[in-house]
Amino acid sequence: MKTRAFAALAGLLASMTCAGGAGVDRAFLDGLLRIPSQCGDEPQLARVVDYTRDWLTARGVCCTVETNDVGRVALYAATTPGKVHDYLFVSHLDVVVAPEKMFEPRYEGDKVFARGACDTKGNAAAMCQVLVNLVGKASVGMFLATDEDGGGRGIRTPQMMIDRGYLPRKMILVGDSAGEAPGQLFVAEKGHSRIQLVAHGKGGHASRPWALDNPLPKLMEGYHRFAAAWAAQETDTNTTWRTFVSPTMIEGSEAVNQIADRASLWFSCRYISVEDLERVKRTMIETTGLEVHVPTGRLPLVNRPDDPEIARLLQAMKRDLLGGIVEGRMSAATDASYYVAAGVKTPIVIFAATGGEPHSDREWGSLSSLDDYTRFFTRYLSFRQ
């Protein structure tokens, strides 16, 4: 009796696993990682799109390659024909520049070490497999960009796809790297703006400072006044979910013995609201007295806190994914920002399979986590029709 009971249980577990469909195709993932599709390398970016399209098309997925105004390509794939589907996966196939060895995947147990393993060819491979598993069974589209990590030329490919009508009816699911915070469904994302603080003066040979007007001390003094004023405004120091203004780069003279006519300090501003960005600009202008350039940049992602689509997805992830998933908020920027800027009304969330150290020579992704996400989304999206 016990033997039959255990056999029945084993059969049930096996059927539940099979219900999620196939996990990530290891050979396909390995091929993706071996293509050095570094941002700005047009031939390799076209190659990785062709490789992905050919693999999907051979398995019955509908594919379209779109080209922007200067020849940059992007891929749209779907389980059924057309441009509009219920759910839209979004990810990217370009990666940051890496040494040649990073495009030779190295496998150690459950981990694969390679550029793009977690940012974000691994997630893209999982999405591709979900589409294969759901061909003709669900309404799911996927957009894969080739200019997320930099190297954009002309109209950025997410904007191009939005303008050409590739949109969802119910939800956008962005697959990207979570850095050091796996196991989260991100329901909000900070905006990002590059800010420039500029000081002017009169330059010349550094041996005659009395005859010149050095802009660099003005810049340094202005920065310190701004930093003190901003710190005084920021009372919430116990959380990462607040606006940060980080100085990152100084531009000045071209030589040590030269005083420049102009010096500038660049900031990376990660902001949680447009109002906060305006507050940064106002504080910088008022405290420094210098020239300030603050473009809006990438807008923050803010979903309705009671959105039913997000609630259902989060509940299912907590229940069905190993270890459970918690609600999170992302400090980095993803292509979700283009859909926010376009005024897309559907909820937008960001997920990431387990991985670590993106953009470094130690970047890695978890093979079992990719399988888990593939099977989860196959099951979930098949029931959401």
C-alpha positions as a LaTeX table, in Angstrom:
\begin{tabular}{lrrr}
\hline
Residue & $x$ (\AA) & $y$ (\AA) & $z$ (\AA) \\
\hline
Met1 & 0.00 & 0.00 & 0.00 \\
Lys2 & 2.79 & 2.43 & 0.94 \\
Thr3 & 4.63 & 1.57 & $-2.26$ \\
Arg4 & 1.56 & 2.39 & $-4.37$ \\
Ala5 & 1.01 & 5.63 & $-2.43$ \\
Phe6 & 4.60 & 6.74 & $-2.96$ \\
Ala7 & 4.35 & 5.84 & $-6.64$ \\
Ala8 & 1.16 & 7.87 & $-6.97$ \\
Leu9 & 2.79 & 10.84 & $-5.23$ \\
Ala10 & 5.82 & 10.60 & $-7.48$ \\
Gly11 & 3.56 & 10.53 & $-10.51$ \\
Leu12 & 1.69 & 13.60 & $-9.31$ \\
Leu13 & 4.92 & 15.54 & $-8.73$ \\
Ala14 & 6.20 & 14.52 & $-12.14$ \\
Ser15 & 2.98 & 15.69 & $-13.81$ \\
Met16 & 3.19 & 19.02 & $-11.99$ \\
Thr17 & 6.75 & 19.52 & $-13.22$ \\
Cys18 & 5.83 & 18.57 & $-16.77$ \\
Ala19 & 2.90 & 21.01 & $-16.69$ \\
Gly20 & 5.43 & 23.83 & $-16.70$ \\
Gly21 & 6.93 & 22.67 & $-20.00$ \\
Ala22 & 10.59 & 22.48 & $-20.90$ \\
Gly23 & 13.22 & 24.44 & $-18.99$ \\
Val24 & 15.86 & 26.60 & $-20.69$ \\
Asp25 & 17.51 & 24.98 & $-23.70$ \\
Arg26 & 21.14 & 24.69 & $-22.58$ \\
Ala27 & 22.56 & 24.63 & $-26.12$ \\
Phe28 & 20.60 & 27.75 & $-27.07$ \\
Leu29 & 21.74 & 29.61 & $-23.95$ \\
Asp30 & 25.35 & 28.58 & $-24.55$ \\
Gly31 & 25.15 & 29.87 & $-28.11$ \\
Leu32 & 23.72 & 33.21 & $-26.95$ \\
Leu33 & 26.51 & 33.68 & $-24.43$ \\
Arg34 & 29.20 & 32.94 & $-27.02$ \\
Ile35 & 28.14 & 35.77 & $-29.33$ \\
Pro36 & 30.09 & 38.92 & $-28.32$ \\
Ser37 & 27.13 & 41.26 & $-28.79$ \\
Gln38 & 28.77 & 44.18 & $-27.01$ \\
Cys39 & 26.95 & 47.49 & $-27.02$ \\
Gly40 & 27.70 & 49.43 & $-30.19$ \\
Asp41 & 29.09 & 46.43 & $-32.13$ \\
Glu42 & 26.55 & 46.49 & $-34.97$ \\
Pro43 & 27.60 & 43.26 & $-36.78$ \\
Gln44 & 27.51 & 41.20 & $-33.57$ \\
Leu45 & 24.22 & 42.74 & $-32.48$ \\
Ala46 & 22.68 & 41.79 & $-35.82$ \\
Arg47 & 24.20 & 38.33 & $-35.45$ \\
Val48 & 22.68 & 37.70 & $-32.01$ \\
Val49 & 19.25 & 38.83 & $-33.24$ \\
Asp50 & 19.48 & 36.51 & $-36.26$ \\
Tyr51 & 20.59 & 33.62 & $-34.05$ \\
Thr52 & 17.65 & 34.13 & $-31.69$ \\
Arg53 & 15.12 & 34.60 & $-34.48$ \\
Asp54 & 16.26 & 31.47 & $-36.30$ \\
Trp55 & 16.04 & 29.37 & $-33.13$ \\
Leu56 & 12.54 & 30.63 & $-32.35$ \\
Thr57 & 11.22 & 30.40 & $-35.90$ \\
Ala58 & 12.35 & 26.77 & $-36.16$ \\
Arg59 & 10.10 & 26.03 & $-33.15$ \\
Gly60 & 6.97 & 27.73 & $-34.48$ \\
Val61 & 7.31 & 31.16 & $-32.84$ \\
Cys62 & 6.24 & 34.16 & $-34.96$ \\
Cys63 & 9.20 & 36.55 & $-35.37$ \\
Thr64 & 9.76 & 40.03 & $-36.81$ \\
Val65 & 13.05 & 41.94 & $-36.98$ \\
Glu66 & 12.60 & 45.72 & $-36.90$ \\
Thr67 & 15.27 & 48.30 & $-37.80$ \\
Asn68 & 15.57 & 51.82 & $-36.44$ \\
Asp69 & 16.44 & 55.01 & $-38.33$ \\
Val70 & 20.19 & 54.26 & $-38.42$ \\
Gly71 & 20.14 & 50.50 & $-38.90$ \\
Arg72 & 20.05 & 49.16 & $-35.32$ \\
Val73 & 17.93 & 45.99 & $-35.16$ \\
Ala74 & 15.55 & 44.58 & $-32.55$ \\
Leu75 & 13.47 & 41.40 & $-32.35$ \\
Tyr76 & 9.77 & 40.89 & $-31.69$ \\
Ala77 & 8.56 & 37.32 & $-31.18$ \\
Ala78 & 5.15 & 35.98 & $-30.17$ \\
Thr79 & 3.11 & 32.86 & $-29.66$ \\
Thr80 & 0.54 & 34.04 & $-32.24$ \\
Pro81 & 0.74 & 36.48 & $-35.19$ \\
Gly82 & 0.32 & 40.22 & $-34.66$ \\
Lys83 & 1.80 & 43.14 & $-32.75$ \\
Val84 & $-0.50$ & 43.27 & $-29.71$ \\
His85 & $-0.64$ & 40.43 & $-27.18$ \\
Asp86 & $-1.98$ & 40.04 & $-23.65$ \\
Tyr87 & 1.43 & 39.86 & $-22.02$ \\
Leu88 & 4.71 & 41.35 & $-23.23$ \\
Phe89 & 8.16 & 40.18 & $-22.14$ \\
Val90 & 10.92 & 42.81 & $-22.49$ \\
Ser91 & 14.66 & 42.20 & $-22.24$ \\
His92 & 17.87 & 42.87 & $-24.20$ \\
Leu93 & 20.57 & 40.98 & $-26.07$ \\
Asp94 & 23.35 & 43.59 & $-25.92$ \\
Val95 & 25.95 & 43.41 & $-23.14$ \\
Val96 & 28.63 & 45.72 & $-21.77$ \\
Val97 & 32.15 & 45.42 & $-23.15$ \\
Ala98 & 34.05 & 42.42 & $-21.78$ \\
Pro99 & 37.36 & 40.58 & $-22.30$ \\
Glu100 & 37.27 & 37.80 & $-24.87$ \\
Lys101 & 37.33 & 35.08 & $-22.21$ \\
Met102 & 33.91 & 36.25 & $-20.94$ \\
Phe103 & 32.34 & 34.96 & $-24.16$ \\
Glu104 & 33.51 & 31.42 & $-23.46$ \\
Pro105 & 30.94 & 30.20 & $-20.90$ \\
Arg106 & 32.37 & 28.38 & $-17.89$ \\
Tyr107 & 30.14 & 25.97 & $-15.99$ \\
Glu108 & 30.59 & 25.19 & $-12.29$ \\
Gly109 & 27.73 & 23.14 & $-10.86$ \\
Asp110 & 24.56 & 25.19 & $-11.15$ \\
Lys111 & 26.39 & 28.36 & $-12.20$ \\
Val112 & 27.38 & 29.59 & $-15.64$ \\
Phe113 & 30.02 & 32.33 & $-15.71$ \\
Ala114 & 29.90 & 34.58 & $-18.78$ \\
Arg115 & 29.07 & 38.10 & $-19.91$ \\
Gly116 & 25.30 & 38.29 & $-20.09$ \\
Ala117 & 24.72 & 35.27 & $-17.84$ \\
Cys118 & 22.56 & 37.43 & $-15.56$ \\
Asp119 & 22.45 & 40.75 & $-17.47$ \\
Thr120 & 20.55 & 39.59 & $-19.28$ \\
Lys121 & 20.88 & 36.86 & $-21.90$ \\
Gly122 & 19.94 & 34.26 & $-19.31$ \\
Asn123 & 16.56 & 35.91 & $-18.74$ \\
Ala124 & 16.14 & 36.33 & $-22.50$ \\
Ala125 & 16.76 & 32.60 & $-23.02$ \\
Ala126 & 14.11 & 31.82 & $-20.40$ \\
Met127 & 11.61 & 34.10 & $-22.15$ \\
Cys128 & 12.35 & 32.48 & $-25.50$ \\
Gln129 & 11.67 & 29.05 & $-24.04$ \\
Val130 & 8.38 & 30.25 & $-22.51$ \\
Leu131 & 7.23 & 31.35 & $-25.97$ \\
Val132 & 8.20 & 27.99 & $-27.45$ \\
Asn133 & 6.29 & 26.19 & $-24.67$ \\
Leu134 & 3.18 & 28.34 & $-25.30$ \\
Val135 & 3.03 & 28.53 & $-29.11$ \\
Gly136 & $-0.64$ & 28.64 & $-30.07$ \\
Lys137 & $-1.72$ & 28.19 & $-26.44$ \\
Ala138 & $-1.51$ & 31.74 & $-25.07$ \\
Ser139 & $-1.20$ & 35.37 & $-26.16$ \\
Val140 & 2.38 & 36.32 & $-25.25$ \\
Gly141 & 4.82 & 38.60 & $-27.05$ \\
Met142 & 8.50 & 39.34 & $-26.44$ \\
Phe143 & 10.66 & 42.32 & $-27.39$ \\
Leu144 & 14.44 & 41.99 & $-27.25$ \\
Ala145 & 16.38 & 45.27 & $-27.51$ \\
Thr146 & 19.96 & 45.71 & $-28.67$ \\
Asp147 & 20.80 & 49.06 & $-27.06$ \\
Glu148 & 19.85 & 48.81 & $-23.37$ \\
Asp149 & 23.40 & 48.71 & $-22.01$ \\
Gly150 & 24.60 & 51.67 & $-24.07$ \\
Gly151 & 25.70 & 52.27 & $-27.61$ \\
Gly152 & 22.31 & 53.57 & $-28.70$ \\
Arg153 & 22.20 & 55.12 & $-32.18$ \\
Gly154 & 19.28 & 57.08 & $-33.59$ \\
Ile155 & 15.86 & 56.34 & $-32.12$ \\
Arg156 & 16.31 & 53.83 & $-29.29$ \\
Thr157 & 14.81 & 50.45 & $-30.12$ \\
Pro158 & 12.25 & 50.39 & $-27.24$ \\
Gln159 & 10.84 & 53.72 & $-28.45$ \\
Met160 & 10.85 & 52.40 & $-32.00$ \\
Met161 & 8.83 & 49.32 & $-31.02$ \\
Ile162 & 6.32 & 51.39 & $-29.05$ \\
Asp163 & 5.90 & 53.80 & $-31.98$ \\
Arg164 & 5.30 & 50.86 & $-34.31$ \\
Gly165 & 2.54 & 49.45 & $-32.14$ \\
Tyr166 & 4.15 & 46.49 & $-30.32$ \\
Leu167 & 2.21 & 46.74 & $-27.06$ \\
Pro168 & 0.48 & 44.55 & $-24.46$ \\
Arg169 & $-3.15$ & 44.40 & $-23.36$ \\
Lys170 & $-2.57$ & 43.30 & $-19.74$ \\
Met171 & 1.02 & 43.54 & $-18.47$ \\
Ile172 & 4.69 & 44.18 & $-19.32$ \\
Leu173 & 7.22 & 41.77 & $-17.76$ \\
Val174 & 10.77 & 43.13 & $-17.90$ \\
Gly175 & 13.53 & 40.59 & $-17.38$ \\
Asp176 & 16.77 & 42.14 & $-16.18$ \\
Ser177 & 19.51 & 41.81 & $-13.60$ \\
Ala178 & 18.66 & 42.22 & $-9.92$ \\
Gly179 & 22.31 & 42.65 & $-8.93$ \\
Glu180 & 22.59 & 41.70 & $-5.29$ \\
Ala181 & 18.82 & 41.41 & $-4.72$ \\
Pro182 & 17.45 & 38.23 & $-6.33$ \\
Gly183 & 14.12 & 36.74 & $-5.30$ \\
Gln184 & 12.12 & 39.91 & $-5.85$ \\
Leu185 & 9.35 & 41.09 & $-8.14$ \\
Phe186 & 10.14 & 44.76 & $-8.64$ \\
Val187 & 7.01 & 46.89 & $-8.80$ \\
Ala188 & 8.76 & 50.27 & $-8.86$ \\
Glu189 & 11.95 & 51.67 & $-10.36$ \\
Lys190 & 13.86 & 54.88 & $-9.81$ \\
Gly191 & 14.25 & 57.41 & $-12.56$ \\
His192 & 17.73 & 58.36 & $-13.74$ \\
Ser193 & 19.09 & 61.71 & $-14.89$ \\
Arg194 & 22.62 & 62.84 & $-15.65$ \\
Ile195 & 23.15 & 66.30 & $-14.14$ \\
Gln196 & 25.92 & 68.71 & $-15.11$ \\
Leu197 & 27.18 & 71.52 & $-12.86$ \\
Val198 & 29.32 & 74.03 & $-14.78$ \\
Ala199 & 31.68 & 76.78 & $-13.61$ \\
His200 & 33.20 & 79.37 & $-15.95$ \\
Gly201 & 36.40 & 81.42 & $-15.66$ \\
Lys202 & 39.45 & 82.55 & $-17.60$ \\
Gly203 & 42.03 & 79.91 & $-18.45$ \\
Gly204 & 45.69 & 79.92 & $-19.40$ \\
His205 & 49.12 & 78.76 & $-18.25$ \\
Ala206 & 49.05 & 77.53 & $-14.64$ \\
Ser207 & 52.29 & 79.42 & $-13.87$ \\
Arg208 & 50.35 & 82.72 & $-13.92$ \\
Pro209 & 47.29 & 82.09 & $-11.69$ \\
Trp210 & 47.10 & 85.78 & $-10.65$ \\
Ala211 & 46.19 & 86.70 & $-14.21$ \\
Leu212 & 43.51 & 84.03 & $-14.56$ \\
Asp213 & 40.14 & 83.05 & $-13.10$ \\
Asn214 & 40.27 & 79.36 & $-12.21$ \\
Pro215 & 36.80 & 77.74 & $-12.49$ \\
Leu216 & 37.77 & 74.57 & $-10.62$ \\
Pro217 & 37.73 & 76.03 & $-7.07$ \\
Lys218 & 34.33 & 77.59 & $-7.87$ \\
Leu219 & 33.10 & 74.16 & $-8.91$ \\
Met220 & 34.44 & 72.47 & $-5.78$ \\
Glu221 & 32.97 & 75.13 & $-3.47$ \\
Gly222 & 29.63 & 74.93 & $-5.28$ \\
Tyr223 & 29.52 & 71.17 & $-4.91$ \\
His224 & 30.21 & 71.31 & $-1.17$ \\
Arg225 & 27.45 & 73.89 & $-0.65$ \\
Phe226 & 24.99 & 71.76 & $-2.60$ \\
Ala227 & 25.99 & 68.54 & $-0.82$ \\
Ala228 & 25.49 & 70.14 & 2.60 \\
Ala229 & 22.11 & 71.59 & 1.63 \\
Trp230 & 20.90 & 68.33 & 0.11 \\
Ala231 & 22.00 & 66.31 & 3.13 \\
Ala232 & 20.06 & 68.70 & 5.39 \\
Gln233 & 16.89 & 68.03 & 3.38 \\
Glu234 & 17.26 & 64.26 & 3.49 \\
Thr235 & 15.93 & 63.07 & 6.84 \\
Asp236 & 15.30 & 59.44 & 5.76 \\
Thr237 & 18.73 & 57.81 & 6.09 \\
Asn238 & 17.58 & 54.27 & 6.92 \\
Thr239 & 16.50 & 53.14 & 3.48 \\
Thr240 & 17.89 & 52.91 & $-0.03$ \\
Trp241 & 14.52 & 53.98 & $-1.46$ \\
Arg242 & 15.16 & 57.69 & $-1.66$ \\
Thr243 & 16.72 & 60.05 & $-4.16$ \\
Phe244 & 20.52 & 59.92 & $-4.43$ \\
Val245 & 22.71 & 62.48 & $-6.21$ \\
Ser246 & 26.14 & 60.94 & $-6.75$ \\
Pro247 & 29.09 & 62.93 & $-8.19$ \\
Thr248 & 30.77 & 60.75 & $-10.82$ \\
Met249 & 32.99 & 62.67 & $-13.24$ \\
Ile250 & 34.96 & 65.96 & $-13.41$ \\
Glu251 & 35.91 & 67.73 & $-16.63$ \\
Gly252 & 38.54 & 70.48 & $-16.65$ \\
Ser253 & 41.83 & 71.29 & $-18.33$ \\
Glu254 & 43.66 & 69.03 & $-20.77$ \\
Ala255 & 47.02 & 69.26 & $-18.97$ \\
Val256 & 48.40 & 69.59 & $-15.45$ \\
Asn257 & 50.03 & 72.97 & $-16.26$ \\
Gln258 & 46.86 & 74.44 & $-17.71$ \\
Ile259 & 43.94 & 76.25 & $-16.06$ \\
Ala260 & 40.74 & 75.73 & $-18.02$ \\
Asp261 & 38.18 & 78.34 & $-19.07$ \\
Arg262 & 35.45 & 75.97 & $-17.95$ \\
Ala263 & 35.09 & 73.09 & $-15.50$ \\
Ser264 & 32.14 & 70.78 & $-14.93$ \\
Leu265 & 31.04 & 68.11 & $-12.50$ \\
Trp266 & 28.67 & 65.34 & $-13.57$ \\
Phe267 & 26.21 & 63.62 & $-11.26$ \\
Ser268 & 24.17 & 60.45 & $-11.54$ \\
Cys269 & 20.79 & 61.23 & $-10.00$ \\
Arg270 & 18.57 & 58.26 & $-9.14$ \\
Tyr271 & 15.23 & 59.80 & $-8.23$ \\
Ile272 & 11.94 & 58.38 & $-6.98$ \\
Ser273 & 9.68 & 61.14 & $-8.31$ \\
Val274 & 9.75 & 63.97 & $-10.84$ \\
Glu275 & 9.14 & 66.33 & $-7.90$ \\
Asp276 & 12.37 & 65.11 & $-6.32$ \\
Leu277 & 14.30 & 65.78 & $-9.51$ \\
Glu278 & 12.92 & 69.33 & $-9.56$ \\
Arg279 & 13.97 & 69.70 & $-5.93$ \\
Val280 & 17.51 & 68.61 & $-6.81$ \\
Lys281 & 17.67 & 71.17 & $-9.63$ \\
Arg282 & 16.28 & 73.98 & $-7.48$ \\
Thr283 & 18.65 & 73.23 & $-4.59$ \\
Met284 & 21.68 & 73.05 & $-6.89$ \\
Ile285 & 20.87 & 76.36 & $-8.59$ \\
Glu286 & 20.16 & 78.18 & $-5.32$ \\
Thr287 & 23.21 & 76.92 & $-3.41$ \\
Thr288 & 25.92 & 76.98 & $-6.08$ \\
Gly289 & 25.14 & 80.01 & $-8.21$ \\
Leu290 & 26.60 & 78.04 & $-11.13$ \\
Glu291 & 25.21 & 76.80 & $-14.43$ \\
Val292 & 23.05 & 73.67 & $-14.00$ \\
His293 & 21.77 & 71.29 & $-16.67$ \\
Val294 & 19.13 & 68.78 & $-15.54$ \\
Pro295 & 17.41 & 66.79 & $-18.29$ \\
Thr296 & 14.47 & 64.63 & $-17.19$ \\
Gly297 & 16.27 & 61.46 & $-18.32$ \\
Arg298 & 14.55 & 58.14 & $-17.58$ \\
Leu299 & 11.29 & 58.52 & $-15.70$ \\
Pro300 & 10.59 & 56.49 & $-12.55$ \\
Leu301 & 8.21 & 53.54 & $-12.67$ \\
Val302 & 5.27 & 53.74 & $-10.27$ \\
Asn303 & 2.45 & 51.18 & $-10.41$ \\
Arg304 & $-0.94$ & 51.36 & $-8.73$ \\
Pro305 & $-0.45$ & 49.84 & $-5.26$ \\
Asp306 & $-3.68$ & 47.84 & $-5.60$ \\
Asp307 & $-3.22$ & 46.66 & $-9.20$ \\
Pro308 & $-4.97$ & 43.26 & $-9.52$ \\
Glu309 & $-2.63$ & 41.91 & $-12.22$ \\
Ile310 & 0.41 & 42.55 & $-10.03$ \\
Ala311 & $-1.33$ & 41.11 & $-6.96$ \\
Arg312 & $-2.15$ & 37.87 & $-8.80$ \\
Leu313 & 1.36 & 37.52 & $-10.19$ \\
Leu314 & 3.03 & 38.21 & $-6.86$ \\
Gln315 & 0.79 & 35.72 & $-5.07$ \\
Ala316 & 1.61 & 33.03 & $-7.64$ \\
Met317 & 5.35 & 33.72 & $-7.42$ \\
Lys318 & 5.28 & 33.53 & $-3.63$ \\
Arg319 & 3.51 & 30.21 & $-3.84$ \\
Asp320 & 5.22 & 28.50 & $-6.79$ \\
Leu321 & 8.82 & 29.69 & $-7.00$ \\
Leu322 & 11.40 & 28.03 & $-4.77$ \\
Gly323 & 12.01 & 30.15 & $-1.70$ \\
Gly324 & 9.17 & 32.50 & $-2.56$ \\
Ile325 & 9.31 & 35.98 & $-4.05$ \\
Val326 & 8.94 & 39.28 & $-2.22$ \\
Glu327 & 7.84 & 42.67 & $-3.50$ \\
Gly328 & 10.79 & 44.93 & $-4.27$ \\
Arg329 & 11.79 & 48.28 & $-5.76$ \\
Met330 & 14.70 & 48.74 & $-8.15$ \\
Ser331 & 17.33 & 51.48 & $-7.98$ \\
Ala332 & 18.86 & 50.78 & $-11.39$ \\
Ala333 & 17.28 & 51.71 & $-14.74$ \\
Thr334 & 15.75 & 49.29 & $-17.24$ \\
Asp335 & 13.88 & 49.61 & $-20.52$ \\
Ala336 & 10.68 & 49.84 & $-18.46$ \\
Ser337 & 11.29 & 53.60 & $-18.46$ \\
Tyr338 & 10.44 & 53.90 & $-22.18$ \\
Tyr339 & 6.99 & 52.43 & $-21.60$ \\
Val340 & 6.47 & 54.80 & $-18.67$ \\
Ala341 & 7.46 & 57.78 & $-20.84$ \\
Ala342 & 5.10 & 56.60 & $-23.60$ \\
Gly343 & 2.20 & 56.59 & $-21.16$ \\
Val344 & 1.50 & 52.86 & $-21.42$ \\
Lys345 & $-1.36$ & 52.16 & $-19.00$ \\
Thr346 & $-0.77$ & 48.47 & $-18.28$ \\
Pro347 & 1.19 & 47.52 & $-15.14$ \\
Ile348 & 4.94 & 47.06 & $-15.60$ \\
Val349 & 7.00 & 44.76 & $-13.37$ \\
Ile350 & 10.63 & 43.64 & $-13.38$ \\
Phe351 & 11.89 & 40.16 & $-12.53$ \\
Ala352 & 15.30 & 38.49 & $-12.52$ \\
Ala353 & 16.48 & 34.92 & $-12.28$ \\
Thr354 & 19.18 & 34.35 & $-9.67$ \\
Gly355 & 22.63 & 35.58 & $-10.67$ \\
Gly356 & 25.35 & 37.93 & $-9.53$ \\
Glu357 & 28.06 & 40.51 & $-10.21$ \\
Pro358 & 26.72 & 41.88 & $-13.52$ \\
His359 & 29.11 & 44.01 & $-15.61$ \\
Ser360 & 32.10 & 42.37 & $-13.90$ \\
Asp361 & 34.52 & 39.61 & $-14.92$ \\
Arg362 & 32.78 & 37.38 & $-12.35$ \\
Glu363 & 29.24 & 37.66 & $-13.77$ \\
Trp364 & 27.23 & 34.49 & $-13.31$ \\
Gly365 & 23.73 & 33.08 & $-13.62$ \\
Ser366 & 21.94 & 30.13 & $-12.02$ \\
Leu367 & 20.81 & 27.45 & $-14.49$ \\
Ser368 & 18.23 & 25.97 & $-12.11$ \\
Ser369 & 16.76 & 29.42 & $-11.44$ \\
Leu370 & 16.36 & 30.01 & $-15.18$ \\
Asp371 & 14.54 & 26.67 & $-15.40$ \\
Asp372 & 12.32 & 27.62 & $-12.45$ \\
Tyr373 & 11.30 & 30.94 & $-14.02$ \\
Thr374 & 10.74 & 29.33 & $-17.42$ \\
Arg375 & 8.39 & 26.71 & $-16.01$ \\
Phe376 & 6.68 & 29.19 & $-13.72$ \\
Phe377 & 5.83 & 31.65 & $-16.51$ \\
Thr378 & 4.78 & 28.80 & $-18.81$ \\
Arg379 & 2.25 & 27.63 & $-16.21$ \\
Tyr380 & 1.15 & 31.09 & $-15.10$ \\
Leu381 & 0.59 & 32.57 & $-18.56$ \\
Ser382 & $-1.19$ & 29.48 & $-19.82$ \\
Phe383 & $-3.79$ & 29.96 & $-17.04$ \\
Arg384 & $-4.11$ & 33.73 & $-17.49$ \\
Gln385 & $-5.86$ & 33.49 & $-20.87$ \\
\hline
\end{tabular}
